[in-house]
């Protein structure tokens, strides 16, 4: 069991490093820009506070990120229910960049899965679903786990994070 856990840890780091390198090369940037694009595309109208929480940024850090993205023509702010609330939306240019980022992410994941047969990929999917559900706790739930996910793949059906959220809150 220790060896399998060790290999899982190594695989997680390799995949994370490869994904971050690919998306940051695509964007010619670093930091949380890719995660912000992915989150804003999956959750149009998310407030700055929620974006910051998902990306583990302070409020001022999230505001600086949004300021930069807005200056680059990637994000636009809209007033929320009251003047104190700002909702964030991707611009058409931001949506195009998001698609590029997700394409690069998918390329890395497809390369990792290519060594498995279709049956093995199906089995792995079941194991990963169970592992995600087993690891998530109420404290951990929220946008953070999905900050680099192509949520359209599993939402609204079969998302282990959503399923765990419903289990814990219901």
Buried (B, 14 or more C-beta within 10 A) or exposed (E): EEEEEEEEEEEEEEBEEBBBEBBBEBBEEEBBBBBBBBBBBBBEEBBBEBBBBBBEBEEEBBBEBBEBBBEBEBBBBEEBEEEEEBBBBBBEEBBEBBEBBBEBBBEBBEEBEEEEEEEEEEEEEEEEBEEBEEEBEEEEBBBBBBBBBBBEEBBEEEBBBBBBBEEEEE
